[in-house]
């Protein structure tokens, strides 16, 4: 289910598009700390979704395909 990772990347880029003009306007230390932590979190989200897209990691459990094997009962 690669489309979930693509949608999450697009959502993260959408948030960055709206936040980018406000980042240079940060004047206090608290604002700078907020934007720095926000950008670090954004990089973590982008990196995790790129790793999922490039199949470097397994997708989350709820996005993995369920394989149903044939169950046999030996009596």
N, CA, C and O atoms as a printed pandas DataFrame, in Angstrom:
     atom_number atom_name residue_name chain_id  residue_number  x_coord  y_coord  z_coord
0              1         N          UNK        A               1    0.832   -1.179    0.000
1              2        CA          UNK        A               1    0.000    0.000    0.000
2              3         C          UNK        A               1    0.875    1.239    0.000
3              4         O          UNK        A               1    0.964    1.977    0.982
4              5         N          UNK        A               2    1.504    1.433   -1.123
5              6        CA          UNK        A               2    2.423    2.553   -1.262
6              7         C          UNK        A               2    1.694    3.888   -1.318
7              8         O          UNK        A               2    2.286    4.930   -1.038
8              9         N          UNK        A               3    0.422    3.866   -1.675
9             10        CA          UNK        A               3   -0.278    5.139   -1.833
10            11         C          UNK        A               3   -0.464    5.853   -0.492
11            12         O          UNK        A               3   -0.579    7.078   -0.473
12            13         N          UNK        A               4   -0.497    5.121    0.634
13            14        CA          UNK        A               4   -0.577    5.785    1.936
14            15         C          UNK        A               4    0.698    6.569    2.219
15            16         O          UNK        A               4    0.643    7.691    2.724
16            17         N          UNK        A               5    1.830    5.989    1.899
17            18        CA          UNK        A               5    3.101    6.696    2.115
18            19         C          UNK        A               5    3.192    7.926    1.214
19            20         O          UNK        A               5    3.682    8.973    1.635
20            21         N          UNK        A               6    2.726    7.799   -0.006
21            22        CA          UNK        A               6    2.735    8.952   -0.925
22            23         C          UNK        A               6    1.808   10.045   -0.419
23            24         O          UNK        A               6    2.147   11.227   -0.482
24            25         N          UNK        A               7    0.644    9.662    0.081
25            26        CA          UNK        A               7   -0.288   10.661    0.618
26            27         C          UNK        A               7    0.291   11.356    1.846
27            28         O          UNK        A               7    0.119   12.564    2.009
28            29         N          UNK        A               8    0.973   10.611    2.707
29            30        CA          UNK        A               8    1.589   11.233    3.880
30            31         C          UNK        A               8    2.709   12.186    3.474
31            32         O          UNK        A               8    2.875   13.239    4.089
32            33         N          UNK        A               9    3.481   11.830    2.442
33            34        CA          UNK        A               9    4.517   12.736    1.946
34            35         C          UNK        A               9    3.908   14.013    1.375
35            36         O          UNK        A               9    4.399   15.114    1.627
36            37         N          UNK        A              10    2.849   13.857    0.615
37            38        CA          UNK        A              10    2.187   15.038    0.046
38            39         C          UNK        A              10    1.600   15.926    1.138
39            40         O          UNK        A              10    1.649   17.151    1.030
40            41         N          UNK        A              11    1.051   15.328    2.179
41            42        CA          UNK        A              11    0.508   16.114    3.290
42            43         C          UNK        A              11    1.626   16.858    4.026
43            44         O          UNK        A              11    1.459   18.019    4.401
44            45         N          UNK        A              12    2.753   16.195    4.229
45            46        CA          UNK        A              12    3.881   16.854    4.887
46            47         C          UNK        A              12    4.398   18.018    4.040
47            48         O          UNK        A              12    4.711   19.080    4.577
48            49         N          UNK        A              13    4.490   17.830    2.731
49            50        CA          UNK        A              13    4.936   18.917    1.852
50            51         C          UNK        A              13    3.917   20.054    1.804
51            52         O          UNK        A              13    4.292   21.220    1.681
52            53         N          UNK        A              14    2.642   19.720    1.899
53            54        CA          UNK        A              14    1.589   20.731    1.960
54            55         C          UNK        A              14    1.740   21.588    3.217
55            56         O          UNK        A              14    1.627   22.812    3.155
56            57         N          UNK        A              15    1.997   20.939    4.362
57            58        CA          UNK        A              15    2.212   21.688    5.605
58            59         C          UNK        A              15    3.464   22.558    5.511
59            60         O          UNK        A              15    3.474   23.689    5.996
60            61         N          UNK        A              16    4.512   22.036    4.891
61            62        CA          UNK        A              16    5.736   22.816    4.727
62            63         C          UNK        A              16    5.490   24.027    3.830
63            64         O          UNK        A              16    6.047   25.099    4.063
64            65         N          UNK        A              17    4.660   23.854    2.806
65            66        CA          UNK        A              17    4.343   24.957    1.899
66            67         C          UNK        A              17    3.706   26.126    2.660
67            68         O          UNK        A              17    4.008   27.287    2.383
68            69         N          UNK        A              18    2.830   25.820    3.611
69            70        CA          UNK        A              18    2.182   26.892    4.371
70            71         C          UNK        A              18    3.060   27.421    5.501
71            72         O          UNK        A              18    2.925   28.584    5.881
72            73         N          UNK        A              19    3.941   26.611    6.040
73            74        CA          UNK        A              19    4.769   27.049    7.165
74            75         C          UNK        A              19    6.000   27.821    6.721
75            76         O          UNK        A              19    6.509   28.651    7.475
76            77         N          UNK        A              20    6.489   27.565    5.510
77            78        CA          UNK        A              20    7.755   28.156    5.070
78            79         C          UNK        A              20    7.810   29.676    5.174
79            80         O          UNK        A              20    8.844   30.193    5.597
80            81         N          UNK        A              21    6.762   30.433    4.817
81            82        CA          UNK        A              21    6.862   31.901    4.931
82            83         C          UNK        A              21    6.981   32.400    6.370
83            84         O          UNK        A              21    7.489   33.499    6.595
84            85         N          UNK        A              22    6.526   31.622    7.337
85            86        CA          UNK        A              22    6.537   32.077    8.729
86            87         C          UNK        A              22    7.842   31.740    9.442
87            88         O          UNK        A              22    8.137   32.326   10.484
88            89         N          UNK        A              23    8.616   30.826    8.913
89            90        CA          UNK        A              23    9.844   30.403    9.581
90            91         C          UNK        A              23   10.864   31.550    9.660
91            92         O          UNK        A              23   11.437   31.751   10.730
92            93         N          UNK        A              24   11.117   32.303    8.599
93            94        CA          UNK        A              24   12.092   33.409    8.725
94            95         C          UNK        A              24   11.610   34.555    9.621
95            96         O          UNK        A              24   12.422   35.374   10.050
96            97         N          UNK        A              25   10.326   34.628    9.906
97            98        CA          UNK        A              25    9.797   35.710   10.730
98            99         C          UNK        A              25    9.942   35.436   12.222
99           100         O          UNK        A              25    9.560   36.277   13.035
100          101         N          UNK        A              26   10.478   34.293   12.598
101          102        CA          UNK        A              26   10.644   33.961   14.018
102          103         C          UNK        A              26   11.651   34.924   14.639
103          104         O          UNK        A              26   12.763   35.093   14.141
104          105         N          UNK        A              27   11.234   35.552   15.739
105          106        CA          UNK        A              27   12.103   36.564   16.341
106          107         C          UNK        A              27   12.596   36.156   17.730
107          108         O          UNK        A              27   13.717   36.507   18.097
108          109         N          UNK        A              28   11.818   35.446   18.496
109          110        CA          UNK        A              28   12.249   35.084   19.851
110          111         C          UNK        A              28   12.869   33.684   19.860
111          112         O          UNK        A              28   12.751   32.927   18.896
112          113         N          UNK        A              29   13.523   33.365   20.958
113          114        CA          UNK        A              29   14.154   32.052   21.098
114          115         C          UNK        A              29   13.101   30.941   21.134
115          116         O          UNK        A              29   13.340   29.837   20.644
116          117         N          UNK        A              30   11.949   31.235   21.709
117          118        CA          UNK        A              30   10.885   30.239   21.777
118          119         C          UNK        A              30   10.348   29.918   20.378
119          120         O          UNK        A              30   10.089   28.758   20.058
120          121         N          UNK        A              31   10.186   30.942   19.559
121          122        CA          UNK        A              31    9.738   30.714   18.183
122          123         C          UNK        A              31   10.771   29.923   17.383
123          124         O          UNK        A              31   10.414   29.028   16.616
124          125         N          UNK        A              32   12.031   30.248   17.558
125          126        CA          UNK        A              32   13.090   29.518   16.862
126          127         C          UNK        A              32   13.125   28.052   17.302
127          128         O          UNK        A              32   13.320   27.158   16.478
128          129         N          UNK        A              33   12.938   27.812   18.591
129          130        CA          UNK        A              33   12.930   26.438   19.096
130          131         C          UNK        A              33   11.728   25.675   18.538
131          132         O          UNK        A              33   11.841   24.500   18.190
132          133         N          UNK        A              34   10.582   26.345   18.456
133          134        CA          UNK        A              34    9.397   25.693   17.907
134          135         C          UNK        A              34    9.618   25.308   16.445
135          136         O          UNK        A              34    9.331   24.176   16.057
136          137         N          UNK        A              35   10.119   26.230   15.636
137          138        CA          UNK        A              35   10.301   25.935   14.215
138          139         C          UNK        A              35   11.402   24.915   13.998
139          140         O          UNK        A              35   11.323   24.109   13.070
140          141         N          UNK        A              36   12.422   24.936   14.832
141          142        CA          UNK        A              36   13.475   23.925   14.706
142          143         C          UNK        A              36   12.920   22.535   15.013
143          144         O          UNK        A              36   13.196   21.578   14.291
144          145         N          UNK        A              37   12.139   22.430   16.088
145          146        CA          UNK        A              37   11.558   21.124   16.422
146          147         C          UNK        A              37   10.527   20.699   15.370
147          148         O          UNK        A              37   10.399   19.511   15.072
148          149         N          UNK        A              38    9.803   21.654   14.815
149          150        CA          UNK        A              38    8.826   21.329   13.774
150          151         C          UNK        A              38    9.519   20.802   12.520
151          152         O          UNK        A              38    9.053   19.845   11.902
152          153         N          UNK        A              39   10.629   21.429   12.152
153          154        CA          UNK        A              39   11.377   20.973   10.972
154          155         C          UNK        A              39   12.029   19.609   11.201
155          156         O          UNK        A              39   12.101   18.799   10.278
156          157         N          UNK        A              40   12.503   19.348   12.418
157          158        CA          UNK        A              40   13.070   18.026   12.730
158          159         C          UNK        A              40   11.986   16.966   12.628
159          160         O          UNK        A              40   12.212   15.899   12.059
160          161         N          UNK        A              41   10.815   17.250   13.173
161          162        CA          UNK        A              41    9.707   16.302   13.076
162          163         C          UNK        A              41    9.300   16.074   11.620
163          164         O          UNK        A              41    9.003   14.947   11.222
164          165         N          UNK        A              42    9.288   17.139   10.836
165          166        CA          UNK        A              42    8.960   17.016    9.407
166          167         C          UNK        A              42    9.974   16.126    8.695
167          168         O          UNK        A              42    9.600   15.297    7.866
168          169         N          UNK        A              43   11.245   16.296    9.015
169          170        CA          UNK        A              43   12.279   15.455    8.400
170          171         C          UNK        A              43   12.126   13.993    8.807
171          172         O          UNK        A              43   12.364   13.097    7.997
172          173         N          UNK        A              44   11.733   13.744   10.049
173          174        CA          UNK        A              44   11.488   12.365   10.485
174          175         C          UNK        A              44   10.322   11.748    9.722
175          176         O          UNK        A              44   10.392   10.594    9.299
176          177         N          UNK        A              45    9.259   12.512    9.550
177          178        CA          UNK        A              45    8.088   12.011    8.818
178          179         C          UNK        A              45    8.447   11.728    7.364
179          180         O          UNK        A              45    8.092   10.678    6.829
180          181         N          UNK        A              46    9.143   12.654    6.728
181          182        CA          UNK        A              46    9.531   12.474    5.326
182          183         C          UNK        A              46   10.488   11.288    5.191
183          184         O          UNK        A              46   10.345   10.477    4.276
184          185         N          UNK        A              47   11.454   11.187    6.087
185          186        CA          UNK        A              47   12.403   10.086    6.027
186          187         C          UNK        A              47   11.751    8.732    6.225
187          188         O          UNK        A              47   12.087    7.775    5.527
188          189         N          UNK        A              48   10.829    8.637    7.162
189          190        CA          UNK        A              48   10.157    7.365    7.410
190          191         C          UNK        A              48    9.303    6.956    6.220
191          192         O          UNK        A              48    9.268    5.781    5.857
192          193         N          UNK        A              49    8.622    7.905    5.616
193          194        CA          UNK        A              49    7.787    7.570    4.472
194          195         C          UNK        A              49    8.621    7.261    3.229
195          196         O          UNK        A              49    8.229    6.422    2.418
196          197         N          UNK        A              50    9.751    7.919    3.073
197          198        CA          UNK        A              50   10.639    7.565    1.966
198          199         C          UNK        A              50   11.223    6.173    2.161
199          200         O          UNK        A              50   11.386    5.425    1.197
200          201         N          UNK        A              51   11.537    5.824    3.400
201          202        CA          UNK        A              51   12.041    4.483    3.680
202          203         C          UNK        A              51   10.976    3.434    3.368
203          204         O          UNK        A              51   11.299    2.348    2.886
204          205         N          UNK        A              52    9.725    3.747    3.637
205          206        CA          UNK        A              52    8.639    2.820    3.304
206          207         C          UNK        A              52    8.473    2.714    1.796
207          208         O          UNK        A              52    8.270    1.621    1.267
208          209         N          UNK        A              53    8.559    3.844    1.100
209          210        CA          UNK        A              53    8.424    3.819   -0.354
210          211         C          UNK        A              53    9.562    3.055   -1.021
211          212         O          UNK        A              53    9.342    2.336   -1.995
212          213         N          UNK        A              54   10.764    3.206   -0.505
213          214        CA          UNK        A              54   11.914    2.521   -1.080
214          215         C          UNK        A              54   12.062    1.095   -0.554
215          216         O          UNK        A              54   13.031    0.404   -0.869
216          217         N          UNK        A              55   11.104    0.670    0.239
217          218        CA          UNK        A              55   11.034   -0.675    0.815
218          219         C          UNK        A              55   12.263   -0.995    1.647
219          220         O          UNK        A              55   12.756   -2.123    1.629
220          221         N          UNK        A              56   12.756   -0.008    2.373
221          222        CA          UNK        A              56   13.864   -0.221    3.295
222          223         C          UNK        A              56   13.350   -0.738    4.633
223          224         O          UNK        A              56   14.080   -1.402    5.369
224          225         N          UNK        A              57   12.085   -0.431    4.947
225          226        CA          UNK        A              57   11.446   -0.909    6.165
226          227         C          UNK        A              57   10.102   -1.514    5.787
227          228         O          UNK        A              57    9.595   -1.308    4.685
228          229         N          UNK        A              58    9.541   -2.260    6.719
229          230        CA          UNK        A              58    8.208   -2.803    6.493
230          231         C          UNK        A              58    7.182   -1.701    6.733
231          232         O          UNK        A              58    7.387   -0.841    7.590
232          233         N          UNK        A              59    6.088   -1.719    5.990
233          234        CA          UNK        A              59    5.036   -0.733    6.259
234          235         C          UNK        A              59    4.393   -1.005    7.615
235          236         O          UNK        A              59    4.577   -2.086    8.174
236          237         N          UNK        A              60    3.643   -0.046    8.152
237          238        CA          UNK        A              60    2.964   -0.276    9.421
238          239         C          UNK        A              60    2.057   -1.507    9.349
239          240         O          UNK        A              60    1.625   -1.910    8.269
240          241         N          UNK        A              61    1.778   -2.089   10.499
241          242        CA          UNK        A              61    1.019   -3.341   10.583
242          243         C          UNK        A              61   -0.324   -3.232    9.870
243          244         O          UNK        A              61   -0.710   -4.140    9.134
244          245         N          UNK        A              62   -1.031   -2.140   10.078
245          246        CA          UNK        A              62   -2.372   -2.046    9.486
246          247         C          UNK        A              62   -2.328   -1.868    7.972
247          248         O          UNK        A              62   -3.359   -1.991    7.311
248          249         N          UNK        A              63   -1.151   -1.579    7.408
249          250        CA          UNK        A              63   -1.041   -1.440    5.957
250          251         C          UNK        A              63   -0.462   -2.681    5.293
251          252         O          UNK        A              63   -0.390   -2.751    4.066
252          253         N          UNK        A              64   -0.049   -3.661    6.092
253          254        CA          UNK        A              64    0.510   -4.866    5.513
254          255         C          UNK        A              64   -0.608   -5.769    5.021
255          256         O          UNK        A              64   -1.682   -5.841    5.619
256          257         N          UNK        A              65   -0.335   -6.452    3.928
257          258        CA          UNK        A              65   -1.324   -7.375    3.398
258          259         C          UNK        A              65   -1.390   -8.603    4.290
259          260         O          UNK        A              65   -0.372   -9.113    4.757
260          261         N          UNK        A              66   -2.595   -9.055    4.510
261          262        CA          UNK        A              66   -2.768  -10.247    5.326
262          263         C          UNK        A              66   -2.767  -11.464    4.423
263          264         O          UNK        A              66   -3.568  -11.563    3.494
264          265         N          UNK        A              67   -1.871  -12.379    4.698
265          266        CA          UNK        A              67   -1.795  -13.616    3.946
266          267         C          UNK        A              67   -2.568  -14.680    4.710
267          268         O          UNK        A              67   -2.256  -14.985    5.861
268          269         N          UNK        A              68   -3.549  -15.224    4.075
269          270        CA          UNK        A              68   -4.314  -16.288    4.712
270          271         C          UNK        A              68   -3.863  -17.620    4.136
271          272         O          UNK        A              68   -4.074  -17.931    2.964
272          273         N          UNK        A              69   -3.253  -18.365    4.985
273          274        CA          UNK        A              69   -2.807  -19.686    4.561
274          275         C          UNK        A              69   -3.935  -20.693    4.741
275          276         O          UNK        A              69   -4.889  -20.456    5.482
276          277         N          UNK        A              70   -3.810  -21.794    4.064
277          278        CA          UNK        A              70   -4.818  -22.836    4.190
278          279         C          UNK        A              70   -4.565  -23.567    5.494
279          280         O          UNK        A              70   -3.469  -24.069    5.742
280          281         N          UNK        A              71   -5.587  -23.617    6.314
281          282        CA          UNK        A              71   -5.464  -24.264    7.614
282          283         C          UNK        A              71   -5.945  -25.704    7.500
283          284         O          UNK        A              71   -7.034  -25.977    6.995
284          285         N          UNK        A              72   -5.137  -26.583    7.964
285          286        CA          UNK        A              72   -5.539  -27.990    8.012
286          287         C          UNK        A              72   -5.432  -28.461    9.440
287          288         O          UNK        A              72   -4.522  -28.083   10.178
288          289         N          UNK        A              73   -6.365  -29.282    9.806
289          290        CA          UNK        A              73   -6.373  -29.830   11.157
290          291         C          UNK        A              73   -6.057  -31.305   11.088
291          292         O          UNK        A              73   -6.753  -32.063   10.413
292          293         N          UNK        A              74   -5.038  -31.705   11.764
293          294        CA          UNK        A              74   -4.653  -33.120   11.816
294          295         C          UNK        A              74   -5.247  -33.733   13.064
295          296         O          UNK        A              74   -4.954  -33.309   14.182
296          297         N          UNK        A              75   -6.081  -34.734   12.862
297          298        CA          UNK        A              75   -6.680  -35.409   14.011
298          299         C          UNK        A              75   -6.025  -36.718   14.255
299          300         O          UNK        A              75   -6.398  -37.432   15.186
